[in-house]
Amino acid sequence: MVYDEQNVFSKILRGEIPVNSVYEDEYALAFEDINPQAPVHLLVIPKGSYVSLDDFTMKASEKEVAGFFMAVGQVAREAGLSESGYRILANHGNDANQEVPHFHVHIVGGRNVGKMISLKDN
């Protein structure tokens, strides 16, 4: 998958599309998902041009990787999810139905989010 500078998250990082931001630092931006799947559904994106977790961990500096994942933890804590629990999810590629070609992590919680996804054929 090739990075598309016109993807929605790239436009958000450039300030072309407004979001309900909940956190920002030099490594990451976190905001509310526009189609929430749980009472708390936040997205955390790195500020660099990375397509997937694979791309991010191959190309980003150790400082960027550490800063990003520290931001994910901080966002979950600030959302009040540490006690009750939450799920983080990152899709990669076609088989995972990745919709936006910019690495991002979903943080979902605020209720029981159920068991892990089924890996059986439906």
PyMOL commands that set and color helices and strands:
alter all, ss='L'
color gray80, all
select helices_A, chain A and resi 8-13+53-59+62-78+94-96
alter helices_A, ss='H'
color red, helices_A
select strands_A, chain A and resi 21-24+28-32+40-46+86-89+105-109
alter strands_A, ss='S'
color yellow, strands_A
deselect
rebuild
show_as cartoon
